[in-house]
Amino acid sequence: MYFDITEDIKRELEKIDQILELTKGIGLIIAVDSNARSAAWHGTQSNIGGKTKEEFIISKSLYIMNEESYWTTFHNGRGTSNIDLTIVNGQLLKALTNWEICEEDSCSVHSIIKFHIGQFSKLERQHYIYGIRYAVNEQNLNRFEENVIAPVATKFQKGNVHNLSSLDNELATQAKETRDIEKAADKLQVAITVACNNSFRNRTN
């Protein structure tokens, strides 16, 4: 999820409320670009947005899995900070382990975050990467945001939607009403793949 600092924070938190309503009783992981600072996720300072999000997370019995690290989750020419969160509900609290910020280049201002879900230790796990990998940077990420609207709107028959905010609201409504969430997820995956192919170049390694 992405929290836009220009949007009303209450509206942004309502999206998480909708997700929690749809996922009652099952394990949930939310990866968030919070655009907020808080000591709760190892920031050097807290701001109003951070405190508001921190209180919301506690009130919903959610857990922040970020661990203290030499590396930070975000870095650009103006500095570094920890604004990216990994949040879980109680069902996955013990299952998510080995959370870490990786030092390798992510081709983005955000760092790569890795974690493991299951009972295996860090030494026992093996990493496999399937499918296409894309080279992502800030410039082509903006292009992706423009390219993703049309294929998603077409797949979900929302031809009158022309911006991400409206499309997000339409899909949230449809997710509540659909009886086949797996089919909807498949449609979304196809649309996102089309947008990726039109926005990014493939990585060879």
C-alpha positions in Angstrom: 0.0 0.0 0.0 1.0 3.6 -0.6 0.0 6.4 1.7 -0.2 9.6 -0.2 0.8 12.5 2.0 -1.5 14.8 0.0 -4.6 12.6 0.9 -6.7 12.7 4.0 -5.1 10.2 6.4 -8.5 9.0 7.6 -9.4 8.0 4.1 -6.2 6.1 3.7 -6.7 4.2 6.9 -10.2 3.3 5.8 -8.6 1.2 3.0 -6.9 -0.9 5.7 -10.2 -1.3 7.5 -11.7 -2.6 4.3 -8.9 -5.1 3.9 -9.3 -6.3 7.5 -13.0 -6.8 6.9 -12.3 -8.9 3.8 -9.6 -11.0 5.5 -11.1 -11.9 8.8 -9.8 -15.2 10.2 -6.9 -15.6 7.8 -3.3 -14.6 7.8 -2.6 -11.1 6.5 0.6 -9.2 5.5 0.4 -5.6 4.5 3.5 -3.9 2.9 3.2 -0.2 3.4 5.0 2.9 2.1 3.7 4.9 5.0 5.4 8.2 4.3 5.5 8.7 8.0 8.1 8.5 10.8 7.8 6.8 14.1 10.1 5.3 16.7 7.8 2.3 16.6 9.4 1.3 13.2 12.9 2.5 14.2 12.7 6.1 13.0 15.0 8.7 14.5 11.9 10.9 15.2 8.2 10.7 15.1 5.8 13.0 13.3 2.0 13.5 13.4 1.3 11.0 10.6 3.5 8.4 12.3 1.7 8.7 15.6 -1.7 8.5 13.9 -0.7 5.4 12.0 0.9 3.9 15.1 -2.3 4.3 17.1 -4.4 2.9 14.3 -2.1 -0.2 14.1 -2.4 -0.8 17.8 -6.2 -0.3 17.8 -6.6 -3.0 15.1 -4.4 -5.6 16.9 -1.9 -5.5 14.1 1.9 -5.9 14.5 4.8 -4.1 12.9 7.5 -6.6 12.0 10.3 -4.1 11.1 13.5 -4.8 13.0 16.3 -2.3 13.8 19.0 -2.3 11.1 22.1 -0.4 10.0 20.3 0.1 6.6 17.1 2.1 6.1 14.1 1.4 4.0 14.2 4.7 2.1 17.0 6.8 0.7 17.3 9.7 -1.7 19.4 12.8 -2.2 17.8 14.5 0.8 18.6 11.7 3.3 17.4 8.4 4.7 14.5 7.2 6.8 12.4 4.2 7.8 9.0 4.8 6.2 8.3 1.3 4.8 6.4 -1.1 7.1 5.7 -4.8 7.1 2.5 -5.3 9.1 0.8 -8.6 10.0 -2.2 -9.7 12.0 -2.1 -12.2 14.9 -2.4 -15.3 12.6 1.0 -14.6 11.0 2.8 -13.0 14.0 4.9 -16.1 14.8 5.1 -17.3 11.2 6.9 -14.3 9.8 10.6 -14.4 10.6 14.0 -13.2 9.5 12.8 -9.7 8.5 15.7 -7.7 7.0 16.6 -4.7 4.9 19.0 -5.8 2.1 22.0 -3.8 1.2 21.9 -4.6 -2.5 20.7 -2.0 -5.0 17.0 -2.1 -5.6 17.0 0.3 -8.6 14.6 2.4 -6.5 14.7 4.9 -3.6 13.2 2.1 -1.5 15.3 -0.7 -0.2 14.6 -4.4 -0.8 13.0 -5.9 2.3 13.1 -9.7 2.8 11.4 -12.0 5.3 10.5 -15.6 5.6 7.1 -17.1 6.3 7.1 -20.6 7.8 9.0 -22.7 10.3 12.5 -22.7 8.7 15.4 -20.7 9.9 17.5 -18.3 7.9 20.2 -20.9 7.4 17.8 -23.5 6.1 15.9 -21.5 3.5 16.7 -21.2 -0.2 15.7 -18.4 -2.5 14.1 -19.0 -5.8 12.9 -16.3 -8.2 10.4 -17.3 -10.8 9.0 -15.3 -13.8 10.1 -12.0 -15.3 12.2 -9.5 -13.3 12.0 -5.9 -14.2 14.5 -3.0 -13.8 12.6 -0.3 -11.9 13.6 3.3 -11.3 11.7 6.4 -10.2 11.2 7.6 -13.8 9.7 4.4 -15.2 7.7 3.9 -12.0 5.8 7.1 -12.9 5.2 5.7 -16.4 3.9 2.4 -14.8 1.3 4.4 -12.8 0.0 5.9 -16.1 0.1 2.6 -18.0 -1.6 0.5 -15.3 -4.9 2.3 -15.4 -6.1 1.2 -18.9 -5.5 -2.5 -18.6 -7.0 -2.8 -15.1 -10.0 -0.7 -16.1 -10.5 -2.9 -19.2 -10.2 -6.2 -17.3 -12.7 -5.1 -14.7 -15.0 -3.3 -17.2 -14.4 0.1 -15.7 -13.9 2.0 -18.9 -15.1 5.3 -17.4 -12.3 5.4 -14.8 -9.2 7.5 -15.8 -7.2 8.0 -12.6 -5.7 5.7 -9.9 -7.7 7.0 -7.0 -11.0 6.3 -8.7 -9.9 3.0 -10.0 -8.8 2.0 -6.5 -12.2 2.8 -5.1 -14.0 0.9 -7.8 -11.8 -2.2 -7.3 -12.3 -2.1 -3.5 -16.1 -2.0 -4.1 -15.9 -4.9 -6.5 -13.7 -6.9 -4.2 -16.4 -6.7 -1.5 -19.1 -7.8 -3.9 -17.4 -10.5 -5.9 -18.0 -14.2 -5.2 -14.8 -15.4 -7.0 -11.9 -13.5 -5.5 -9.3 -15.8 -7.1 -10.7 -15.0 -10.6 -10.5 -11.3 -9.7 -6.9 -11.7 -8.6 -6.0 -13.5 -11.8 -7.5 -10.6 -13.8 -5.5 -8.1 -11.8 -2.3 -10.0 -12.3 -2.7 -10.1 -16.1 -3.4 -6.4 -16.2 -0.4 -5.5 -14.0 1.8 -7.7 -16.1 0.7 -5.8 -19.2 1.5 -2.5 -17.5 4.9 -3.8 -16.4 5.8 -4.9 -19.9 4.8 -1.5 -21.3 6.8 0.4 -18.6 9.9 -1.5 -17.6 12.7 -3.3 -19.3 13.4 -6.9 -18.3 16.4 -7.6 -16.0 18.7 -10.3 -17.3 20.0 -11.4 -13.8 
